[in-house]
């Protein structure tokens, strides 16, 4: 599964996965960068948290089931 994260300035990211795209806004984080949205990628809330070359996407899929994906930067 491929996850693409595109930074839209300093306060938003666009996350794309499995044909779904969502914009998330920057939020407070103890460490790294954290972005959240009430609608996420699949119409539910979601969160993208990145530190260094690692990131975690936490959201609900199209069925409303919670998912969490750990990602590593490849480029």
mmCIF file of the N, C-alpha and C atoms, coordinates in Angstrom:
data_MODEL
# 
_entry.id   MODEL 
# 
loop_
_atom_site.group_PDB 
_atom_site.id 
_atom_site.type_symbol 
_atom_site.label_atom_id 
_atom_site.label_alt_id 
_atom_site.label_comp_id 
_atom_site.label_asym_id 
_atom_site.label_entity_id 
_atom_site.label_seq_id 
_atom_site.pdbx_PDB_ins_code 
_atom_site.Cartn_x 
_atom_site.Cartn_y 
_atom_site.Cartn_z 
_atom_site.occupancy 
_atom_site.B_iso_or_equiv 
_atom_site.pdbx_formal_charge 
_atom_site.auth_seq_id 
_atom_site.auth_comp_id 
_atom_site.auth_asym_id 
_atom_site.auth_atom_id 
_atom_site.pdbx_PDB_model_num 
ATOM 1   N N  . UNK A 1 1  ? 0.843   -1.159 0.000  1.00 0.00 ? 1  UNK A N  1 
ATOM 2   C CA . UNK A 1 1  ? 0.000   0.000  0.000  1.00 0.00 ? 1  UNK A CA 1 
ATOM 3   C C  . UNK A 1 1  ? 0.899   1.236  0.000  1.00 0.00 ? 1  UNK A C  1 
ATOM 4   N N  . UNK A 1 2  ? 0.565   2.195  -0.820 1.00 0.00 ? 2  UNK A N  1 
ATOM 5   C CA . UNK A 1 2  ? 1.336   3.433  -0.901 1.00 0.00 ? 2  UNK A CA 1 
ATOM 6   C C  . UNK A 1 2  ? 0.582   4.562  -0.221 1.00 0.00 ? 2  UNK A C  1 
ATOM 7   N N  . UNK A 1 3  ? 1.302   5.340  0.528  1.00 0.00 ? 3  UNK A N  1 
ATOM 8   C CA . UNK A 1 3  ? 0.764   6.519  1.194  1.00 0.00 ? 3  UNK A CA 1 
ATOM 9   C C  . UNK A 1 3  ? 1.591   7.703  0.728  1.00 0.00 ? 3  UNK A C  1 
ATOM 10  N N  . UNK A 1 4  ? 0.939   8.739  0.244  1.00 0.00 ? 4  UNK A N  1 
ATOM 11  C CA . UNK A 1 4  ? 1.638   9.928  -0.215 1.00 0.00 ? 4  UNK A CA 1 
ATOM 12  C C  . UNK A 1 4  ? 1.261   11.104 0.664  1.00 0.00 ? 4  UNK A C  1 
ATOM 13  N N  . UNK A 1 5  ? 2.264   11.857 1.093  1.00 0.00 ? 5  UNK A N  1 
ATOM 14  C CA . UNK A 1 5  ? 2.051   13.041 1.917  1.00 0.00 ? 5  UNK A CA 1 
ATOM 15  C C  . UNK A 1 5  ? 2.658   14.221 1.182  1.00 0.00 ? 5  UNK A C  1 
ATOM 16  N N  . UNK A 1 6  ? 1.833   15.242 0.954  1.00 0.00 ? 6  UNK A N  1 
ATOM 17  C CA . UNK A 1 6  ? 2.285   16.455 0.277  1.00 0.00 ? 6  UNK A CA 1 
ATOM 18  C C  . UNK A 1 6  ? 2.079   17.631 1.230  1.00 0.00 ? 6  UNK A C  1 
ATOM 19  N N  . UNK A 1 7  ? 3.121   18.390 1.465  1.00 0.00 ? 7  UNK A N  1 
ATOM 20  C CA . UNK A 1 7  ? 3.031   19.525 2.375  1.00 0.00 ? 7  UNK A CA 1 
ATOM 21  C C  . UNK A 1 7  ? 2.486   20.736 1.641  1.00 0.00 ? 7  UNK A C  1 
ATOM 22  N N  . UNK A 1 8  ? 1.446   21.337 2.205  1.00 0.00 ? 8  UNK A N  1 
ATOM 23  C CA . UNK A 1 8  ? 0.792   22.502 1.631  1.00 0.00 ? 8  UNK A CA 1 
ATOM 24  C C  . UNK A 1 8  ? 1.144   23.711 2.502  1.00 0.00 ? 8  UNK A C  1 
ATOM 25  N N  . UNK A 1 9  ? 2.340   24.197 2.349  1.00 0.00 ? 9  UNK A N  1 
ATOM 26  C CA . UNK A 1 9  ? 2.818   25.286 3.197  1.00 0.00 ? 9  UNK A CA 1 
ATOM 27  C C  . UNK A 1 9  ? 3.306   24.731 4.520  1.00 0.00 ? 9  UNK A C  1 
ATOM 28  N N  . UNK A 1 10 ? 3.232   25.543 5.578  1.00 0.00 ? 10 UNK A N  1 
ATOM 29  C CA . UNK A 1 10 ? 3.755   25.132 6.873  1.00 0.00 ? 10 UNK A CA 1 
ATOM 30  C C  . UNK A 1 10 ? 2.684   24.635 7.834  1.00 0.00 ? 10 UNK A C  1 
ATOM 31  N N  . UNK A 1 11 ? 1.404   24.743 7.451  1.00 0.00 ? 11 UNK A N  1 
ATOM 32  C CA . UNK A 1 11 ? 0.356   24.401 8.414  1.00 0.00 ? 11 UNK A CA 1 
ATOM 33  C C  . UNK A 1 11 ? -0.642  23.343 7.949  1.00 0.00 ? 11 UNK A C  1 
ATOM 34  N N  . UNK A 1 12 ? -0.444  22.764 6.765  1.00 0.00 ? 12 UNK A N  1 
ATOM 35  C CA . UNK A 1 12 ? -1.354  21.726 6.257  1.00 0.00 ? 12 UNK A CA 1 
ATOM 36  C C  . UNK A 1 12 ? -0.588  20.679 5.463  1.00 0.00 ? 12 UNK A C  1 
ATOM 37  N N  . UNK A 1 13 ? -1.144  19.464 5.451  1.00 0.00 ? 13 UNK A N  1 
ATOM 38  C CA . UNK A 1 13 ? -0.633  18.407 4.581  1.00 0.00 ? 13 UNK A CA 1 
ATOM 39  C C  . UNK A 1 13 ? -1.810  17.793 3.832  1.00 0.00 ? 13 UNK A C  1 
ATOM 40  N N  . UNK A 1 14 ? -1.504  17.232 2.678  1.00 0.00 ? 14 UNK A N  1 
ATOM 41  C CA . UNK A 1 14 ? -2.482  16.472 1.906  1.00 0.00 ? 14 UNK A CA 1 
ATOM 42  C C  . UNK A 1 14 ? -2.008  15.021 1.924  1.00 0.00 ? 14 UNK A C  1 
ATOM 43  N N  . UNK A 1 15 ? -2.841  14.129 2.438  1.00 0.00 ? 15 UNK A N  1 
ATOM 44  C CA . UNK A 1 15 ? -2.503  12.718 2.537  1.00 0.00 ? 15 UNK A CA 1 
ATOM 45  C C  . UNK A 1 15 ? -3.367  11.949 1.539  1.00 0.00 ? 15 UNK A C  1 
ATOM 46  N N  . UNK A 1 16 ? -2.742  11.093 0.727  1.00 0.00 ? 16 UNK A N  1 
ATOM 47  C CA . UNK A 1 16 ? -3.451  10.295 -0.265 1.00 0.00 ? 16 UNK A CA 1 
ATOM 48  C C  . UNK A 1 16 ? -3.135  8.825  -0.062 1.00 0.00 ? 16 UNK A C  1 
ATOM 49  N N  . UNK A 1 17 ? -4.201  7.999  -0.106 1.00 0.00 ? 17 UNK A N  1 
ATOM 50  C CA . UNK A 1 17 ? -4.029  6.560  0.060  1.00 0.00 ? 17 UNK A CA 1 
ATOM 51  C C  . UNK A 1 17 ? -5.221  5.854  -0.569 1.00 0.00 ? 17 UNK A C  1 
ATOM 52  N N  . UNK A 1 18 ? -4.958  4.852  -1.370 1.00 0.00 ? 18 UNK A N  1 
ATOM 53  C CA . UNK A 1 18 ? -5.989  4.019  -1.980 1.00 0.00 ? 18 UNK A CA 1 
ATOM 54  C C  . UNK A 1 18 ? -7.064  4.837  -2.689 1.00 0.00 ? 18 UNK A C  1 
ATOM 55  N N  . UNK A 1 19 ? -6.657  5.897  -3.380 1.00 0.00 ? 19 UNK A N  1 
ATOM 56  C CA . UNK A 1 19 ? -7.588  6.713  -4.139 1.00 0.00 ? 19 UNK A CA 1 
ATOM 57  C C  . UNK A 1 19 ? -8.344  7.744  -3.323 1.00 0.00 ? 19 UNK A C  1 
ATOM 58  N N  . UNK A 1 20 ? -8.071  7.854  -2.048 1.00 0.00 ? 20 UNK A N  1 
ATOM 59  C CA . UNK A 1 20 ? -8.714  8.842  -1.183 1.00 0.00 ? 20 UNK A CA 1 
ATOM 60  C C  . UNK A 1 20 ? -7.696  9.896  -0.787 1.00 0.00 ? 20 UNK A C  1 
ATOM 61  N N  . UNK A 1 21 ? -8.155  11.145 -0.706 1.00 0.00 ? 21 UNK A N  1 
ATOM 62  C CA . UNK A 1 21 ? -7.282  12.249 -0.345 1.00 0.00 ? 21 UNK A CA 1 
ATOM 63  C C  . UNK A 1 21 ? -7.951  13.095 0.721  1.00 0.00 ? 21 UNK A C  1 
ATOM 64  N N  . UNK A 1 22 ? -7.158  13.549 1.669  1.00 0.00 ? 22 UNK A N  1 
ATOM 65  C CA . UNK A 1 22 ? -7.680  14.435 2.705  1.00 0.00 ? 22 UNK A CA 1 
ATOM 66  C C  . UNK A 1 22 ? -6.641  15.457 3.098  1.00 0.00 ? 22 UNK A C  1 
ATOM 67  N N  . UNK A 1 23 ? -7.110  16.630 3.544  1.00 0.00 ? 23 UNK A N  1 
ATOM 68  C CA . UNK A 1 23 ? -6.220  17.663 4.043  1.00 0.00 ? 23 UNK A CA 1 
ATOM 69  C C  . UNK A 1 23 ? -6.296  17.678 5.555  1.00 0.00 ? 23 UNK A C  1 
ATOM 70  N N  . UNK A 1 24 ? -5.131  17.766 6.183  1.00 0.00 ? 24 UNK A N  1 
ATOM 71  C CA . UNK A 1 24 ? -5.038  17.791 7.633  1.00 0.00 ? 24 UNK A CA 1 
ATOM 72  C C  . UNK A 1 24 ? -4.306  19.056 8.054  1.00 0.00 ? 24 UNK A C  1 
ATOM 73  N N  . UNK A 1 25 ? -4.724  19.649 9.164  1.00 0.00 ? 25 UNK A N  1 
ATOM 74  C CA . UNK A 1 25 ? -4.132  20.890 9.662  1.00 0.00 ? 25 UNK A CA 1 
ATOM 75  C C  . UNK A 1 25 ? -3.169  20.595 10.801 1.00 0.00 ? 25 UNK A C  1 
ATOM 76  N N  . UNK A 1 26 ? -2.151  21.439 10.929 1.00 0.00 ? 26 UNK A N  1 
ATOM 77  C CA . UNK A 1 26 ? -1.146  21.240 11.964 1.00 0.00 ? 26 UNK A CA 1 
ATOM 78  C C  . UNK A 1 26 ? -1.794  21.323 13.352 1.00 0.00 ? 26 UNK A C  1 
ATOM 79  N N  . UNK A 1 27 ? -1.276  20.507 14.266 1.00 0.00 ? 27 UNK A N  1 
ATOM 80  C CA . UNK A 1 27 ? -1.772  20.465 15.646 1.00 0.00 ? 27 UNK A CA 1 
ATOM 81  C C  . UNK A 1 27 ? -0.577  20.377 16.587 1.00 0.00 ? 27 UNK A C  1 
ATOM 82  N N  . UNK A 1 28 ? -0.805  20.649 17.840 1.00 0.00 ? 28 UNK A N  1 
ATOM 83  C CA . UNK A 1 28 ? 0.268   20.592 18.833 1.00 0.00 ? 28 UNK A CA 1 
ATOM 84  C C  . UNK A 1 28 ? 0.817   19.175 18.944 1.00 0.00 ? 28 UNK A C  1 
ATOM 85  N N  . UNK A 1 29 ? 2.134   19.095 19.059 1.00 0.00 ? 29 UNK A N  1 
ATOM 86  C CA . UNK A 1 29 ? 2.822   17.805 19.186 1.00 0.00 ? 29 UNK A CA 1 
ATOM 87  C C  . UNK A 1 29 ? 3.956   17.947 20.183 1.00 0.00 ? 29 UNK A C  1 
ATOM 88  N N  . UNK A 1 30 ? 4.149   16.938 21.011 1.00 0.00 ? 30 UNK A N  1 
ATOM 89  C CA . UNK A 1 30 ? 5.270   16.963 21.952 1.00 0.00 ? 30 UNK A CA 1 
ATOM 90  C C  . UNK A 1 30 ? 6.595   16.780 21.221 1.00 0.00 ? 30 UNK A C  1 
ATOM 91  N N  . UNK A 1 31 ? 6.555   16.053 20.088 1.00 0.00 ? 31 UNK A N  1 
ATOM 92  C CA . UNK A 1 31 ? 7.755   15.784 19.326 1.00 0.00 ? 31 UNK A CA 1 
ATOM 93  C C  . UNK A 1 31 ? 7.370   15.515 17.878 1.00 0.00 ? 31 UNK A C  1 
ATOM 94  N N  . UNK A 1 32 ? 8.142   16.016 16.925 1.00 0.00 ? 32 UNK A N  1 
ATOM 95  C CA . UNK A 1 32 ? 7.829   15.817 15.520 1.00 0.00 ? 32 UNK A CA 1 
ATOM 96  C C  . UNK A 1 32 ? 6.740   16.770 15.058 1.00 0.00 ? 32 UNK A C  1 
ATOM 97  N N  . UNK A 1 33 ? 6.112   16.433 13.933 1.00 0.00 ? 33 UNK A N  1 
ATOM 98  C CA . UNK A 1 33 ? 5.023   17.234 13.360 1.00 0.00 ? 33 UNK A CA 1 
ATOM 99  C C  . UNK A 1 33 ? 3.747   16.409 13.352 1.00 0.00 ? 33 UNK A C  1 
ATOM 100 N N  . UNK A 1 34 ? 2.649   17.012 13.773 1.00 0.00 ? 34 UNK A N  1 
ATOM 101 C CA . UNK A 1 34 ? 1.373   16.304 13.861 1.00 0.00 ? 34 UNK A CA 1 
ATOM 102 C C  . UNK A 1 34 ? 0.295   17.114 13.146 1.00 0.00 ? 34 UNK A C  1 
ATOM 103 N N  . UNK A 1 35 ? -0.511  16.421 12.345 1.00 0.00 ? 35 UNK A N  1 
ATOM 104 C CA . UNK A 1 35 ? -1.583  17.050 11.582 1.00 0.00 ? 35 UNK A CA 1 
ATOM 105 C C  . UNK A 1 35 ? -2.866  16.260 11.822 1.00 0.00 ? 35 UNK A C  1 
ATOM 106 N N  . UNK A 1 36 ? -3.997  16.943 11.961 1.00 0.00 ? 36 UNK A N  1 
ATOM 107 C CA . UNK A 1 36 ? -5.259  16.282 12.262 1.00 0.00 ? 36 UNK A CA 1 
ATOM 108 C C  . UNK A 1 36 ? -6.382  16.848 11.389 1.00 0.00 ? 36 UNK A C  1 
ATOM 109 N N  . UNK A 1 37 ? -7.460  16.077 11.295 1.00 0.00 ? 37 UNK A N  1 
ATOM 110 C CA . UNK A 1 37 ? -8.655  16.499 10.570 1.00 0.00 ? 37 UNK A CA 1 
ATOM 111 C C  . UNK A 1 37 ? -9.867  15.804 11.165 1.00 0.00 ? 37 UNK A C  1 
ATOM 112 N N  . UNK A 1 38 ? -11.000 16.491 11.165 1.00 0.00 ? 38 UNK A N  1 
ATOM 113 C CA . UNK A 1 38 ? -12.245 15.878 11.631 1.00 0.00 ? 38 UNK A CA 1 
ATOM 114 C C  . UNK A 1 38 ? -12.832 14.934 10.600 1.00 0.00 ? 38 UNK A C  1 
ATOM 115 N N  . UNK A 1 39 ? -12.443 15.086 9.335  1.00 0.00 ? 39 UNK A N  1 
ATOM 116 C CA . UNK A 1 39 ? -12.995 14.238 8.283  1.00 0.00 ? 39 UNK A CA 1 
ATOM 117 C C  . UNK A 1 39 ? -11.988 13.246 7.729  1.00 0.00 ? 39 UNK A C  1 
ATOM 118 N N  . UNK A 1 40 ? -10.699 13.434 8.022  1.00 0.00 ? 40 UNK A N  1 
ATOM 119 C CA . UNK A 1 40 ? -9.676  12.466 7.610  1.00 0.00 ? 40 UNK A CA 1 
ATOM 120 C C  . UNK A 1 40 ? -9.712  12.116 6.137  1.00 0.00 ? 40 UNK A C  1 
ATOM 121 N N  . UNK A 1 41 ? -9.317  10.893 5.812  1.00 0.00 ? 41 UNK A N  1 
ATOM 122 C CA . UNK A 1 41 ? -9.268  10.441 4.420  1.00 0.00 ? 41 UNK A CA 1 
ATOM 123 C C  . UNK A 1 41 ? -10.574 9.823  3.949  1.00 0.00 ? 41 UNK A C  1 
ATOM 124 N N  . UNK A 1 42 ? -11.282 9.182  4.830  1.00 0.00 ? 42 UNK A N  1 
ATOM 125 C CA . UNK A 1 42 ? -12.451 8.396  4.428  1.00 0.00 ? 42 UNK A CA 1 
ATOM 126 C C  . UNK A 1 42 ? -13.750 8.946  5.012  1.00 0.00 ? 42 UNK A C  1 
ATOM 127 N N  . UNK A 1 43 ? -13.769 10.246 5.366  1.00 0.00 ? 43 UNK A N  1 
ATOM 128 C CA . UNK A 1 43 ? -14.960 10.853 5.933  1.00 0.00 ? 43 UNK A CA 1 
ATOM 129 C C  . UNK A 1 43 ? -15.030 10.785 7.448  1.00 0.00 ? 43 UNK A C  1 
ATOM 130 N N  . UNK A 1 44 ? -13.983 10.282 8.076  1.00 0.00 ? 44 UNK A N  1 
ATOM 131 C CA . UNK A 1 44 ? -13.880 10.194 9.533  1.00 0.00 ? 44 UNK A CA 1 
ATOM 132 C C  . UNK A 1 44 ? -12.646 10.995 9.960  1.00 0.00 ? 44 UNK A C  1 
ATOM 133 N N  . UNK A 1 45 ? -12.471 11.204 11.256 1.00 0.00 ? 45 UNK A N  1 
ATOM 134 C CA . UNK A 1 45 ? -11.294 11.908 11.748 1.00 0.00 ? 45 UNK A CA 1 
ATOM 135 C C  . UNK A 1 45 ? -10.018 11.131 11.480 1.00 0.00 ? 45 UNK A C  1 
ATOM 136 N N  . UNK A 1 46 ? -8.911  11.844 11.348 1.00 0.00 ? 46 UNK A N  1 
ATOM 137 C CA . UNK A 1 46 ? -7.638  11.189 11.091 1.00 0.00 ? 46 UNK A CA 1 
ATOM 138 C C  . UNK A 1 46 ? -6.479  12.021 11.588 1.00 0.00 ? 46 UNK A C  1 
ATOM 139 N N  . UNK A 1 47 ? -5.313  11.385 11.668 1.00 0.00 ? 47 UNK A N  1 
ATOM 140 C CA . UNK A 1 47 ? -4.116  12.045 12.174 1.00 0.00 ? 47 UNK A CA 1 
ATOM 141 C C  . UNK A 1 47 ? -2.883  11.521 11.454 1.00 0.00 ? 47 UNK A C  1 
ATOM 142 N N  . UNK A 1 48 ? -1.970  12.423 11.105 1.00 0.00 ? 48 UNK A N  1 
ATOM 143 C CA . UNK A 1 48 ? -0.670  12.071 10.547 1.00 0.00 ? 48 UNK A CA 1 
ATOM 144 C C  . UNK A 1 48 ? 0.381   12.648 11.482 1.00 0.00 ? 48 UNK A C  1 
ATOM 145 N N  . UNK A 1 49 ? 1.277   11.805 11.992 1.00 0.00 ? 49 UNK A N  1 
ATOM 146 C CA . UNK A 1 49 ? 2.321   12.240 12.921 1.00 0.00 ? 49 UNK A CA 1 
ATOM 147 C C  . UNK A 1 49 ? 3.657   11.799 12.346 1.00 0.00 ? 49 UNK A C  1 
ATOM 148 N N  . UNK A 1 50 ? 4.553   12.759 12.143 1.00 0.00 ? 50 UNK A N  1 
ATOM 149 C CA . UNK A 1 50 ? 5.838   12.451 11.521 1.00 0.00 ? 50 UNK A CA 1 
ATOM 150 C C  . UNK A 1 50 ? 6.980   12.976 12.370 1.00 0.00 ? 50 UNK A C  1 
ATOM 151 N N  . UNK A 1 51 ? 8.027   12.159 12.456 1.00 0.00 ? 51 UNK A N  1 
ATOM 152 C CA . UNK A 1 51 ? 9.270   12.571 13.104 1.00 0.00 ? 51 UNK A CA 1 
ATOM 153 C C  . UNK A 1 51 ? 10.412  11.929 12.334 1.00 0.00 ? 51 UNK A C  1 
ATOM 154 N N  . UNK A 1 52 ? 11.282  12.761 11.790 1.00 0.00 ? 52 UNK A N  1 
ATOM 155 C CA . UNK A 1 52 ? 12.388  12.249 10.980 1.00 0.00 ? 52 UNK A CA 1 
ATOM 156 C C  . UNK A 1 52 ? 11.855  11.557 9.734  1.00 0.00 ? 52 UNK A C  1 
ATOM 157 N N  . UNK A 1 53 ? 12.332  10.343 9.466  1.00 0.00 ? 53 UNK A N  1 
ATOM 158 C CA . UNK A 1 53 ? 11.913  9.586  8.285  1.00 0.00 ? 53 UNK A CA 1 
ATOM 159 C C  . UNK A 1 53 ? 10.740  8.647  8.543  1.00 0.00 ? 53 UNK A C  1 
ATOM 160 N N  . UNK A 1 54 ? 10.155  8.706  9.742  1.00 0.00 ? 54 UNK A N  1 
ATOM 161 C CA . UNK A 1 54 ? 9.046   7.819  10.096 1.00 0.00 ? 54 UNK A CA 1 
ATOM 162 C C  . UNK A 1 54 ? 7.758   8.619  10.274 1.00 0.00 ? 54 UNK A C  1 
ATOM 163 N N  . UNK A 1 55 ? 6.642   7.991  9.941  1.00 0.00 ? 55 UNK A N  1 
ATOM 164 C CA . UNK A 1 55 ? 5.342   8.620  10.129 1.00 0.00 ? 55 UNK A CA 1 
ATOM 165 C C  . UNK A 1 55 ? 4.300   7.576  10.487 1.00 0.00 ? 55 UNK A C  1 
ATOM 166 N N  . UNK A 1 56 ? 3.241   8.028  11.159 1.00 0.00 ? 56 UNK A N  1 
ATOM 167 C CA . UNK A 1 56 ? 2.131   7.145  11.520 1.00 0.00 ? 56 UNK A CA 1 
ATOM 168 C C  . UNK A 1 56 ? 0.835   7.802  11.079 1.00 0.00 ? 56 UNK A C  1 
ATOM 169 N N  . UNK A 1 57 ? 0.044   7.063  10.332 1.00 0.00 ? 57 UNK A N  1 
ATOM 170 C CA . UNK A 1 57 ? -1.295  7.501  9.950  1.00 0.00 ? 57 UNK A CA 1 
ATOM 171 C C  . UNK A 1 57 ? -2.289  6.732  10.808 1.00 0.00 ? 57 UNK A C  1 
ATOM 172 N N  . UNK A 1 58 ? -3.114  7.452  11.535 1.00 0.00 ? 58 UNK A N  1 
ATOM 173 C CA . UNK A 1 58 ? -4.187  6.847  12.326 1.00 0.00 ? 58 UNK A CA 1 
ATOM 174 C C  . UNK A 1 58 ? -5.494  7.449  11.829 1.00 0.00 ? 58 UNK A C  1 
ATOM 175 N N  . UNK A 1 59 ? -6.411  6.594  11.393 1.00 0.00 ? 59 UNK A N  1 
ATOM 176 C CA . UNK A 1 59 ? -7.677  7.058  10.824 1.00 0.00 ? 59 UNK A CA 1 
ATOM 177 C C  . UNK A 1 59 ? -8.689  5.921  10.915 1.00 0.00 ? 59 UNK A C  1 
ATOM 178 N N  . UNK A 1 60 ? -9.830  6.118  10.292 1.00 0.00 ? 60 UNK A N  1 
ATOM 179 C CA . UNK A 1 60 ? -10.809 5.049  10.129 1.00 0.00 ? 60 UNK A CA 1 
ATOM 180 C C  . UNK A 1 60 ? -10.969 4.813  8.637  1.00 0.00 ? 60 UNK A C  1 
ATOM 181 N N  . UNK A 1 61 ? -11.116 3.550  8.244  1.00 0.00 ? 61 UNK A N  1 
ATOM 182 C CA . UNK A 1 61 ? -11.267 3.241  6.828  1.00 0.00 ? 61 UNK A CA 1 
ATOM 183 C C  . UNK A 1 61 ? -12.690 3.537  6.356  1.00 0.00 ? 61 UNK A C  1 
ATOM 184 N N  . UNK A 1 62 ? -13.005 3.190  5.121  1.00 0.00 ? 62 UNK A N  1 
ATOM 185 C CA . UNK A 1 62 ? -14.322 3.507  4.559  1.00 0.00 ? 62 UNK A CA 1 
ATOM 186 C C  . UNK A 1 62 ? -15.465 2.824  5.293  1.00 0.00 ? 62 UNK A C  1 
ATOM 187 N N  . UNK A 1 63 ? -15.173 1.808  6.088  1.00 0.00 ? 63 UNK A N  1 
ATOM 188 C CA . UNK A 1 63 ? -16.195 1.099  6.858  1.00 0.00 ? 63 UNK A CA 1 
ATOM 189 C C  . UNK A 1 63 ? -16.276 1.595  8.295  1.00 0.00 ? 63 UNK A C  1 
ATOM 190 N N  . UNK A 1 64 ? -15.430 2.578  8.645  1.00 0.00 ? 64 UNK A N  1 
ATOM 191 C CA . UNK A 1 64 ? -15.413 3.111  9.997  1.00 0.00 ? 64 UNK A CA 1 
ATOM 192 C C  . UNK A 1 64 ? -14.535 2.339  10.973 1.00 0.00 ? 64 UNK A C  1 
ATOM 193 N N  . UNK A 1 65 ? -13.788 1.376  10.461 1.00 0.00 ? 65 UNK A N  1 
ATOM 194 C CA . UNK A 1 65 ? -12.900 0.575  11.294 1.00 0.00 ? 65 UNK A CA 1 
ATOM 195 C C  . UNK A 1 65 ? -11.580 1.318  11.508 1.00 0.00 ? 65 UNK A C  1 
ATOM 196 N N  . UNK A 1 66 ? -11.105 1.463  12.756 1.00 0.00 ? 66 UNK A N  1 
ATOM 197 C CA . UNK A 1 66 ? -9.826  2.153  12.998 1.00 0.00 ? 66 UNK A CA 1 
ATOM 198 C C  . UNK A 1 66 ? -8.659  1.440  12.319 1.00 0.00 ? 66 UNK A C  1 
ATOM 199 N N  . UNK A 1 67 ? -7.783  2.233  11.712 1.00 0.00 ? 67 UNK A N  1 
ATOM 200 C CA . UNK A 1 67 ? -6.561  1.709  11.099 1.00 0.00 ? 67 UNK A CA 1 
ATOM 201 C C  . UNK A 1 67 ? -5.381  2.527  11.606 1.00 0.00 ? 67 UNK A C  1 
ATOM 202 N N  . UNK A 1 68 ? -4.224  1.917  11.600 1.00 0.00 ? 68 UNK A N  1 
ATOM 203 C CA . UNK A 1 68 ? -2.995  2.626  11.919 1.00 0.00 ? 68 UNK A CA 1 
ATOM 204 C C  . UNK A 1 68 ? -1.910  2.052  11.034 1.00 0.00 ? 68 UNK A C  1 
ATOM 205 N N  . UNK A 1 69 ? -1.228  2.921  10.312 1.00 0.00 ? 69 UNK A N  1 
ATOM 206 C CA . UNK A 1 69 ? -0.186  2.509  9.382  1.00 0.00 ? 69 UNK A CA 1 
ATOM 207 C C  . UNK A 1 69 ? 1.102   3.228  9.721  1.00 0.00 ? 69 UNK A C  1 
ATOM 208 N N  . UNK A 1 70 ? 2.178   2.473  9.899  1.00 0.00 ? 70 UNK A N  1 
ATOM 209 C CA . UNK A 1 70 ? 3.496   3.048  10.157 1.00 0.00 ? 70 UNK A CA 1 
ATOM 210 C C  . UNK A 1 70 ? 4.220   3.137  8.818  1.00 0.00 ? 70 UNK A C  1 
ATOM 211 N N  . UNK A 1 71 ? 4.784   4.295  8.526  1.00 0.00 ? 71 UNK A N  1 
ATOM 212 C CA . UNK A 1 71 ? 5.416   4.532  7.231  1.00 0.00 ? 71 UNK A CA 1 
ATOM 213 C C  . UNK A 1 71 ? 6.864   4.976  7.406  1.00 0.00 ? 71 UNK A C  1 
ATOM 214 N N  . UNK A 1 72 ? 7.657   4.680  6.378  1.00 0.00 ? 72 UNK A N  1 
ATOM 215 C CA . UNK A 1 72 ? 9.035   5.140  6.347  1.00 0.00 ? 72 UNK A CA 1 
ATOM 216 C C  . UNK A 1 72 ? 9.260   5.859  5.032  1.00 0.00 ? 72 UNK A C  1 
ATOM 217 N N  . UNK A 1 73 ? 9.886   7.018  5.095  1.00 0.00 ? 73 UNK A N  1 
ATOM 218 C CA . UNK A 1 73 ? 10.154  7.821  3.908  1.00 0.00 ? 73 UNK A CA 1 
ATOM 219 C C  . UNK A 1 73 ? 11.080  7.058  2.972  1.00 0.00 ? 73 UNK A C  1 
ATOM 220 N N  . UNK A 1 74 ? 10.722  7.025  1.671  1.00 0.00 ? 74 UNK A N  1 
ATOM 221 C CA . UNK A 1 74 ? 11.524  6.285  0.702  1.00 0.00 ? 74 UNK A CA 1 
ATOM 222 C C  . UNK A 1 74 ? 12.256  7.190  -0.271 1.00 0.00 ? 74 UNK A C  1 
ATOM 223 N N  . UNK A 1 75 ? 11.960  8.465  -0.303 1.00 0.00 ? 75 UNK A N  1 
ATOM 224 C CA . UNK A 1 75 ? 12.634  9.378  -1.235 1.00 0.00 ? 75 UNK A CA 1 
ATOM 225 C C  . UNK A 1 75 ? 13.470  10.378 -0.508 1.00 0.00 ? 75 UNK A C  1 
# 
